[in-house]
């Protein structure tokens, strides 16, 4: 089965181009995340796939069959929103059963399926409870159970954890992935949060201004961003202009901060990413940068430090166990292996 295929989708609202040739595939049984900043076209694309609006150009297909002209309720897709859209006057079980009744499931089959999906999301005895008595995390699970109950071919989730506090959101990310993976559920997960996308998804589609900027596994996207836009969006801001040239010893790149060897063959003007997670503190073997520590932020498991090097502001990550971090305003020496720390974008 081919899954969902999106080909050259365009959509314009008056003078605003929401989508400009977006193309990608959602494999069967896998979770694909649409990741990008607000206004990049993620929600518009989701609405087109759901059949809520029509594309101006391009095709959406499921298992090779075009979806154009098929109304939303006949596509066999499920949709879960950020606000859950639960019915406050119905019990948990009645909320979960709603879609099944719309599909004319029998009473016994409906009760059995409601019990199955509530158990799947960790709420096996919650059927009689009123949704207004539930916590935000419990409501999120009920909304997920309701979306999963009709066995959707594709489950679409639009910022499903966006309204939860950070601690609960971080806990539910892993649980949501576990539930969807256990079911082998094909899913399209829309988010602007890279950690959420990387935690939940098997495949990430990074979007920019209505186009697809990069597609790959979470590790591939983070370790090998393919453009300055993707790097910056992931918080990898150490981008330096450089000039690459070939020498008998290999490629060398010249920058305002020094000249370094590079893996691969490059020539001419390039943009270099100095990875913040591949730079070490203090003198030692390798290439060095010397500057002034201007800011240090502790986030529990790491320090993010900002260093002024020859008037250029660079950011680096160090483990929280680091004991010899200078104070703000003091000199700092950094070392790195260019072949591990430098990437050409």
C-alpha positions in Angstrom: 0.0 0.0 0.0 1.4 3.4 -1.0 -0.1 5.5 1.8 -0.6 9.2 1.3 1.0 10.9 -1.6 1.1 14.7 -1.8 2.2 16.1 -5.2 2.9 19.7 -6.1 0.1 21.2 -4.0 -0.5 25.0 -4.5 -3.0 27.1 -2.5 -3.6 30.8 -2.6 -5.9 33.0 -0.4 -6.4 36.2 -2.3 -2.8 37.5 -2.6 -1.3 35.2 0.0 0.4 32.0 -1.3 -0.1 29.5 1.4 1.3 26.5 -0.4 3.8 26.6 -3.3 4.4 23.2 -4.7 4.5 21.0 -1.6 5.3 17.3 -2.2 5.9 14.4 0.1 4.7 10.9 1.0 3.3 9.5 4.3 4.2 5.8 4.4 1.7 3.3 5.7 2.1 2.4 9.4 4.5 5.3 10.1 4.2 8.7 11.8 5.1 11.7 9.7 5.5 15.1 11.3 4.9 18.4 9.4 7.2 20.8 11.1 7.6 24.5 10.5 7.0 28.0 11.8 3.6 29.6 12.0 2.3 30.6 8.6 4.3 28.1 6.6 1.3 26.2 5.3 1.0 23.2 7.6 -2.6 23.7 8.7 -3.7 24.6 5.2 -2.1 21.4 3.9 -3.9 19.4 6.6 -7.2 20.9 5.6 -6.7 20.0 2.0 -5.8 16.4 2.9 -8.9 16.2 5.1 -11.1 17.5 2.2 -12.1 20.7 4.1 -10.7 22.9 1.4 -9.6 22.3 -2.2 -6.1 22.8 -3.6 -5.7 25.2 -6.5 -3.2 22.8 -8.2 -1.6 19.5 -7.5 -2.9 16.1 -6.2 -3.5 14.2 -3.0 -3.8 10.5 -3.3 -4.3 7.5 -1.0 -2.9 4.2 -2.1 -2.6 5.7 -5.6 -6.2 6.9 -5.8 -6.8 10.6 -6.1 -8.8 12.2 -3.3 -10.2 15.1 -5.2 -14.0 15.2 -5.2 -14.3 12.7 -2.3 -16.1 14.4 0.7 -14.3 14.4 4.1 -16.6 11.8 5.7 -15.9 9.3 2.9 -12.1 9.5 3.0 -11.8 7.3 6.1 -9.4 9.8 7.8 -9.4 10.9 11.4 -8.7 14.4 12.6 -7.7 15.5 16.1 -7.5 19.2 16.9 -5.5 21.1 19.6 -8.7 22.0 21.6 -9.9 18.4 21.5 -13.5 19.5 20.6 -15.0 17.1 23.1 -18.8 17.3 23.9 -19.1 18.6 27.5 -22.6 17.2 27.9 -21.6 13.7 27.0 -19.7 11.1 29.0 -16.2 9.9 28.1 -17.7 6.7 26.5 -20.3 8.7 24.6 -17.6 11.0 23.2 -15.5 8.1 22.0 -18.6 6.4 20.5 -19.7 9.5 18.6 -17.9 8.7 15.3 -18.9 5.0 15.5 -22.6 6.0 15.7 -22.2 8.3 12.7 -20.9 5.3 10.8 -23.9 3.2 12.0 -21.9 0.7 14.1 -24.1 -1.7 16.1 -24.5 -1.2 19.9 -22.4 -4.2 20.9 -19.6 -3.5 18.4 -19.6 0.1 19.5 -19.3 -0.8 23.2 -16.5 -3.3 22.5 -14.5 -0.8 20.4 -15.0 2.0 23.0 -13.6 -0.3 25.6 -10.6 -1.3 23.4 -9.5 2.3 22.6 -10.0 3.6 26.1 -7.8 0.7 27.4 -5.3 1.5 24.6 -4.9 5.2 25.8 -4.7 4.2 29.5 -8.3 5.1 30.5 -9.9 1.6 30.8 -12.5 2.5 33.5 -13.3 6.1 32.3 -16.3 5.4 30.1 -19.0 6.6 32.5 -17.1 9.7 33.6 -18.0 13.3 32.5 -15.4 14.9 30.4 -15.6 18.1 32.4 -14.1 16.3 35.4 -11.0 15.3 33.5 -7.5 16.9 33.5 -6.0 18.3 30.4 -4.0 15.2 29.8 -6.9 12.9 30.3 -9.0 15.0 27.8 -6.2 14.7 25.3 -6.3 10.9 25.7 -10.1 10.8 25.2 -9.8 12.9 22.1 -7.2 10.5 20.8 -9.4 7.5 21.6 -12.3 9.1 19.8 -10.1 9.7 16.7 -8.8 6.1 16.7 -12.1 4.4 17.3 -13.3 4.2 13.7 -10.0 2.6 12.5 -9.0 5.6 10.4 -6.7 4.9 7.4 -4.9 8.1 8.3 -5.0 10.0 11.6 -4.2 13.7 11.3 -3.2 15.5 14.5 -3.1 19.4 14.4 -0.9 20.6 17.3 -2.5 18.1 19.6 -0.4 18.9 22.7 -0.3 22.7 22.1 -2.7 23.6 24.9 -0.9 21.5 27.6 1.7 22.8 30.0 5.3 21.9 29.3 5.7 19.1 31.8 2.6 17.3 30.7 3.4 17.8 27.1 6.8 16.3 27.4 5.4 13.2 29.1 2.6 12.7 26.6 4.9 13.0 23.6 6.4 9.6 24.2 3.1 8.0 25.2 1.5 9.3 22.0 4.2 7.8 19.9 4.0 4.5 21.8 0.2 4.3 21.3 0.3 5.1 17.5 3.3 2.8 16.9 1.7 -0.1 18.8 -1.3 0.2 16.6 0.7 0.6 13.4 -1.4 3.7 12.8 -0.5 5.9 9.8 -0.4 9.4 11.1 0.3 13.0 10.0 1.3 15.1 13.0 1.4 18.9 12.6 3.6 20.9 15.0 5.9 24.0 15.2 7.9 22.3 18.0 11.0 20.5 16.9 11.3 18.4 20.1 7.8 17.3 19.7 8.3 16.3 16.1 11.6 14.5 16.8 10.1 12.6 19.7 6.9 11.5 18.0 7.7 11.0 14.3 9.5 8.4 12.2 9.8 10.9 9.4 9.9 14.7 9.5 8.9 17.1 6.7 10.2 20.6 7.4 8.2 23.3 5.7 9.1 26.9 4.8 6.7 29.4 3.2 4.5 26.8 1.6 7.3 24.6 0.3 9.1 21.5 1.6 12.5 22.5 2.8 13.8 19.0 3.9 12.5 15.5 4.5 14.2 12.8 6.6 14.3 10.9 9.8 14.6 13.0 12.9 18.2 12.2 13.5 19.1 12.9 9.8 17.3 16.3 9.9 19.1 17.4 13.1 22.5 16.0 12.3 22.5 17.1 8.6 20.3 20.2 8.0 20.4 20.9 4.3 20.1 24.7 4.4 20.7 27.8 6.6 16.9 28.0 7.1 16.5 24.5 8.5 19.6 24.9 10.7 18.3 28.2 12.2 14.8 26.7 12.7 16.4 23.9 14.7 18.3 26.4 16.8 21.7 25.8 15.1 22.6 29.5 14.7 26.4 29.4 14.3 26.5 30.1 10.6 29.6 31.6 9.1 30.3 32.8 5.5 33.5 31.2 4.1 35.6 30.6 1.0 36.5 27.0 0.2 39.4 25.9 -1.9 41.1 22.7 -2.8 44.7 22.0 -1.6 47.0 18.9 -1.9 45.9 18.1 1.6 42.2 18.4 0.9 39.6 21.2 1.2 40.3 24.2 3.3 37.8 26.9 4.2 38.7 30.4 5.2 36.5 32.4 7.5 36.7 35.6 9.6 37.5 33.3 12.6 40.2 31.1 11.0 41.0 28.6 8.4 39.9 25.0 8.8 40.0 21.7 6.9 36.7 20.2 5.7 35.5 16.7 4.7 34.4 16.5 1.1 35.1 18.6 -2.0 34.0 22.2 -2.0 35.0 25.3 -4.0 34.0 28.9 -3.8 31.7 30.7 -1.4 30.0 28.5 1.2 28.0 28.8 4.4 29.4 26.9 7.3 27.6 25.5 10.3 29.7 25.3 13.5 27.6 22.8 15.5 27.1 23.9 19.1 27.1 20.3 20.4 30.5 19.4 18.9 32.6 22.1 20.6 34.5 21.4 23.9 35.6 23.6 26.7 39.3 24.4 27.4 42.6 23.9 25.7 43.7 20.6 24.3 44.1 18.8 21.0 42.2 20.3 18.0 41.4 23.8 16.6 40.7 26.6 19.0 38.5 29.6 19.4 39.1 32.2 22.1 36.5 34.8 23.2 34.4 36.2 26.0 31.5 34.4 27.6 28.7 36.9 27.4 25.7 34.8 28.6 25.1 31.4 30.3 21.7 29.7 30.6 21.1 26.6 32.7 18.3 24.4 31.5 18.5 21.3 33.8 20.7 19.0 31.8 22.9 21.5 29.9 24.3 25.0 29.7 23.7 27.0 26.6 26.4 29.7 26.5 26.9 32.6 24.2 30.4 33.6 23.3 31.7 36.7 21.6 34.5 35.7 19.3 36.1 38.7 17.4 32.8 40.6 17.5 30.7 37.5 16.4 28.1 36.0 18.8 28.2 32.2 18.8 26.2 29.7 20.9 27.4 26.4 22.4 26.0 23.6 24.5 27.8 22.0 27.5 26.6 19.2 29.8 25.2 20.3 33.2 28.1 18.4 34.8 30.6 21.0 33.5 32.5 22.4 36.5 35.0 24.8 34.9 32.6 27.1 33.0 33.9 30.7 33.3 31.7 33.4 34.7 29.9 35.9 32.4 32.4 38.5 31.2 35.4 36.2 31.5 37.6 34.8 28.8 36.8 31.3 27.4 38.8 28.9 25.2 37.0 26.4 23.0 38.4 23.5 21.0 36.9 21.4 18.2 37.6 18.9 15.5 36.6 20.6 12.2 35.7 17.3 10.6 33.1 16.7 13.3 32.0 20.2 14.1 31.8 21.9 10.7 29.2 21.3 8.0 28.6 23.0 4.7 25.0 24.1 4.1 
